[in-house]
Amino acid sequence: MAIGQGLGVLWGARSVDGGAGRRRALVVLGLLLALVAVVEVLAGEPIAGSWSVSVPAGGPASSQSLLADGSAPPPEDVAGGMAWSRGPGGPLRLLVLPLLALATTLPLPLLAAQPVIAAAVGGAAAVLSVGAFHTLTVAGAVAQVIALYRAGRHGRTGPALALAAPFPALALLPVAGLPVAGLPAVGLAVAEGSSAGFPAAGVPVGELVLVLACLAPVAALGGIARAARATAGAHTAARRQAAGDLLEHTARGERARIARELHDVVAHHISLVAVQAETARLAVPGMPQAGAERLLAIGDTARQALTEMRRLLGVLREDDATEASWRPQPGLRLHELNELLDGSREASGAATRLILRGAPAELDPGVELAAYRIVQEALTNARRHAPGAAVDVELDYTGAGLRLSIRDNGPGPLDGEGGHGLAGMRERAAAVGGELVTGPAPGGGFLVQAVLPGRENAA
């Protein structure tokens, strides 16, 4: 009953306060097991000495038992083939057996932070108790199972399995009174009212050792499996967290980059509005006072809007405060596209062609910047996922806008929805009022196609 209550406390403490609660519950359980083990020994051990009889292999199937009741037993029965001897009893057994019972159980609470050492100490005491005194308490056997599970759960695989190995070996040997083929059975000490050869619970030692031999490796392997599962779960959670952080960081960086570039374009137009309003106010002679005031208000409003935009997006500027961030943003001018394609050829060593269709038209700066970044990201993806593949970059000016196509002759799209680069290209196209689609190209390869608005549509 006490052992069951202790196990219930240990199980319930798992959800109380984590490892500290489990450790306190383990201490309580270990102390209960120690108490039960001592009670088992004292309840089954007589104070007076006992007499034991050794039955050789092939002898009578039954054994006789005598008590030390004052009458001297026969010193030896040669005709019967049985040797009588004075067994260890009385004060010696009352001292040794409780100590062994404590040694098999107390390491569990005393060495809760060192599960491998606790299993080693308790296992050595259990082997000594069975091998030297032919006795083992049920509480001690339960303590060994728990200690081996914890050794496998919190220790290393090799030591846990090594600590479980003596119990199967103990069951195979005749040291617990189990006859084994090829080995003579040792004398089983039997005394009326004595626990020699039998635990106090009434379970024969041989059967208890056999049960322990079966449960000890299972407990160790169960702890090892639980530790492996926990480690795998932790690694999986860490990988998911890293993937989520990477996705969030990439998306945040891409949005910040788009915001910086749009800020540059919008700031340019607002600056032009302020300059033109101020120039018109000063350059037109004879302008009515009301008109001059209106132009002055337009210039002031444009400058205030520019200041507010720079203040709100100042953090983005600080995140990328490099010399390159102050340069004019790239567009679709021929020399800029040639520089981009030349860099891709040098990096990949593959053929990269630029194809122009229709009459080139000047687009909105934001649209040109988005188109340039889409081409740049598509070339980067082609080098990464289709190394050595030839790439065609086609710009088709349709009058109503720009149709942009980047195609390679590589292996085609990968499994899944694509990486962060494709999502960034879609965001860029959507930010200027266009749309972008990706997928397998006709005849093989990968195709990125974007439709971007012209100047009138963008306005």
N, C-alpha and C positions, 0 to 999 in steps of 0.2 A: 504493500500500500504506500509506504513512504517513498519507495523508488518511483512508483507511478506518479505521485504528487510532485516529486522533484523533476521528473521529465516534463510534466505539465508546466511547471514554473519556467523551466528552460525554454520550452517552445513558446510560451506566452511572452517571454521577455524579448523575443526577437523583434517585436514591433514597438517596444516601449521607448528605449533610448539608444538603440543601435548596439554597437560593440560593447559599451560599458555595461548595459543591462544584461547582455548575454553572459558577460564574464562574471557578474555578480550572481546570476542564476546558476552558472556552472559551479561556482564556489559553494553555493547552498546545496546543490545536488551532490557534489563530492563529499561534503560533510555528512549528508544524510546516508550516502552509501557507506562511508566509514563507520557510522554508528550502527547501521544494519549489519555490516560484516562482523563487528565485534560481538553484537548480540547473537549472531549465528554461531560463532565459535563458542561463546560462553554457554549458550543453551544446549549445545551438543557435546560438551567436554566434561567428563566426570573429574572430581577432585582426586580420587584415589587412582593408583596406577592400574593399568590394564594388562591383560595377558593376550598375546597374539600367537597365532599358529600359522606356520608356513606350509602350504600344500604344494608339493612339487608337481611339475607338468606330468600329466598322465595319472595323477593320484585321484583320490576320491573327489567327486564333483562338489560335495558339500563340505563345509568347514564347521568346526566346533568352536564355541566361545565360552570362556570362563571369566569370572570376575575375581578380583582379589578380595575375597570375603573372609579371609583369615585362614582358610584351608590351603595348604600348599599344593599346587597342581603338580602333576608328574613332570619331572625334569625332562624326560625324553621318552617317546614311544617309538622305539626302533622298529617293532613289528608292524606298526601302522604306517611307518614311513613318514611321520609328521614330526617336525621339530618345534617344540614349545620354547618361547623366550619371553623375557620381560620387556614389554613395549615401553616406549618413552611416554610417560604419563605424569600425572600429578602436577606439582609446581612447575616443572620444566615446560610441559605443554601449555599450562595456563599462562606462561610468560611468552613463549615463542609464537604460538598460534595467533593470539591477538595482535602481536607485533607484525606478523606476516599479513594478517587481514588488513591492518592499517596501511601497510606498505603497498598493498594492491589497490587501495582506494584513495588515500590522502594525496598522492601526487597529482590527482586530477584537479583539486581546488588550489593546492599550494603552488603548482607550476602551471597555472592557467595561461600565463603569458608565454610559456615555453612548451607547446603541445608535443613536440618531438621528444624532449627530455622527460616529460611526464609519462608518455607512452613507454619510453625505454625503462624508466624506474619501475613503473607498475607492472610491466611485462616481465621484468627480471624477478620481481617478487612473486608473481603468479607462477612462473616456471619453477622457482625454488620451492614454493609451497606444495606444488604437485609432485615434484621430483623427490623431495626429501621427506615430506610428511604425508604424502598421499591425501591431501585435502585441499579444497578450494571452495570459497564461499560464492554464493550466487551474486551477491553484491560486488565481489571482486571481479567476477566474469563480466558483469554489466559495465563496470568501470573500464575494463580493458577494451570493450567494444567502443565505448564513447571516446576513450583516449586515442584509439587507432583511427577512428573517423576524423577527429580533430587534427591528428598528425598528417593525414592525407589531405585534409581541407586547407590547413594553414602551413604545412611544411613542404618538403620536397618529395618527389615521387619515390626515389630510391630508398631513403631512410624509412618511409612509411611502409613500403612493401617488406623491407628487411625486418622491421619490428613485428610484422604480422606472420612472418615465416616460422618462428619457433612453435606456434600453437598447432599447425598441421603436423609438424614433425613430432610434437609431443603426443599427439593422438595416434601416430603410427607406431610409436614405441610402446612397449609393455609396462612403462613406468607408472601408468595410472591403473594398472590391473587389467588392461585389455589384452587378451591373448592374440598374438600376431603370428602368422605362419612363419616358421623358421626361427622364431625367437622364443625362449622359454618364458613362461609367465612368472612374474615375481610373486612373492608371498603377499597376499592381501591381508592386511592386519584387520582383524575383526574382534570386537569386544562388546559385550552386552552393555548398552547404554553409552557406548563411545562413538565418537564421530570419526575415528581413524578409518580412512578409506571411504567415508561418506560425509558429505556436508550436512550441516544442521538442518537444511531444508528438506532432507530426505531424498535428494537426487543423488544417485551414485556418481562418484567422481569421474569414472570413465565416461559416462554419458555427458556429464557437464563439460568435460574437456573436449569431447567430440563435437558438441554444439559450439563451443568456443572456437574450435579449429575451423568450423564452417563459417562462423560469423566474422572472425577476425579479418580474413582477407577481403570479405565482402565490405566490411566497414571501411577498411583502408582504401579499397578501390572506389567505394562510394564517395569518400572525401576527396579523392583525387579527381574523380569525374566532376564533382561539384566545383572544385577549384578551377578546373579547365573551363567549365561552362561560365563561371563568373569572369574569368580572364577574357574569354571570347566575347562575352557581353560587353565588358568594359572597352575592349578594342573596337567593337562595332559602334558603340556609342561615341567613342572618341573620333572614329572616322566620320560618322554622321555629323558630329559637331564641327569637325574641320571642314567638311564639304559645305555645310551650311554657312560657316563663317567666310569661306572662300567665295561662295556665291554672293553673299551679302556685300563683302568687301569689293568684289569685282563690279557688281551692279552699282554700288555707291560711287566707286571711282569713275565708272563710265558716265553715270548721270552728272557727276561733278564736271567731268571733262566737256560734256555736251553743254552744260550750263555756262561754263567759262567761254566756250566758243560762241554761243548765242549771245552772251553778254558783250563780247567784242563786236559782233555784228550790230546789235541793237544800239550799243553805245555809239558806234560810228554814225548811225543815222540820226540819233538824237543830237549829237554834236553838230552835225550838218544843219539841223533845224535851228539850233541856237545861233550858229554863225550866220546863216542866211537871214534870219529875222533881224539880227543886229546890223548886218550890212545893208539890208533894205531900209531900215530906219535912218541910217546915216547917209546913204547914197542917193536917196530920192529927195531932190530939193522941193521945197514948197509943200511938203506933206502936211496934211491937217494934224492938229495936235492930237485928236482922238485916234487917228491912224498910227501915229508915232507911239502913243501910249499902248495901243494894242500890240504892236510889234515888240515893244519893250516887255510887255507881259508874256508874250510867246517865248521870247528868249529866256526870261527868268524862269518860266515853267519848265522849259527844256533843260536848263542847267540844274534846277532842283531835282527833276526826274533822274538826270544823269548821276547826281550826287547820291540820291537815295539808292539807285541800283548798285553803284559801286560800294556803298556802305553795306547793303544786304549781302552782296556777293564777295565782300572783302576776304572772308575766310577761305573761299575757293582760290582767291589769288594767293593767299599766304600758303596754302597747301602746295601750290605749284609755282612758287616764286623763283623761277629760273629765267635766265636770259631769253630762252626760246619762247616763253609765254608772252613776252612783250613784242615779238615779231608779228608782222601781218599774217593773218591766218591764210592757209593755202586754199586754192580754188581749182578751177578746171582750165587754167591757162596751159598752153601746150608745153611750155618748158617745165612747169611743175609736174604735169603728168609724165613727161619723159624722165624726169629725175626719179619719180616714184617707181616707174617700170624698170629703169636701169638698176636701181638698188635691189629690186626683186630678182633680176637676172643674176646679179653678182652674188646674192645670198643663196639662191637655189641652183644656179647653173643650168636652168631650164629655159626654153624659149618662151618669151612673153611678148605678145603683140598688142598694139593699140589700133583699134579700128574706129574711124569716125564716119558717121553717116548724117546726111542733112547739112543744112547751113548752120554753122555754130552761132549761137545766140547768147547774149549776156543774160545770165540768170541772177536771181536774187543772191546776195553773198551767203546767206544762210543755206540756201539750196546747194550752191557750189561747194561750200564747206562740207555739207552732209554727203554729197556725192564723192568728194575726195576721200573722206574717212571711210566710206563704204568700200571703195576700191582698195584702200590701204588694208582694211581688215580682211577683205576677201583674199588678197594676195598673201597675207600672213597665214590665213587658214589653209590655203593651197600648199604653201611650203611646209606646213606642219603635218597635214593629214595626207597629202599626195606629193611627197618629195619626188622631184624629177619630172613631174607632169607639166606639159605645156599649158599655158594659160592665155586666153584671149579676153581682152578688155574692150568692150564695144560701147561707144557713146552714140546714141541715135537721137538727134535733135528733131523732134516732131513738130515744132511750131507751138504746140500747146504745152510743151514741157520737155523733159529729157527721159529717155528710156535707157537705163544703164544695165548692162549684162556682163558678168564675169563668169567665164566657163573654163573648166580644166578637163583634161582627159584622164583623170586618175581613176581610182577604184570606185568612186561614187560615194554616196552619203553613208555615214556610220549609223549603227543602231542607236535608237533613242531620239530625243527631240533636238539635239544639237547642244553646243556649248554656250559659253557666255558671249562669245564674239557674235554669234548669230542674233542673240537677243539684243545686243548693243546696236547692231546694224538696223534691226527693226525699229528700235526706239529712235534712232537718228532719222530714219525715213518718216516715221509718224510725227516727229517733232516739227517737220517743215511741211506737213500736209500731204506726204506721199505714202506709198506702201511698198513693201518688200516681200518677196517670196523666195524660198530656197527649196532645193530638191534635186533629184537625179536629172541629168541633162539627157536630151534625146541622143541615142547612140552611145551612151556611157559617159561617165564623169559626173561632175557636180556643177550646178548652175545657181548663181545668185542673180536675181533680176529685180530691179527697182524701177518704179515709175515716180518721177519727181515733178512737181508743178513748175511752170514757167513763171516769169516775173509777174504777169497780170494775175494768174491763178493764185500765186503765193500771196500777193497783196490782198 
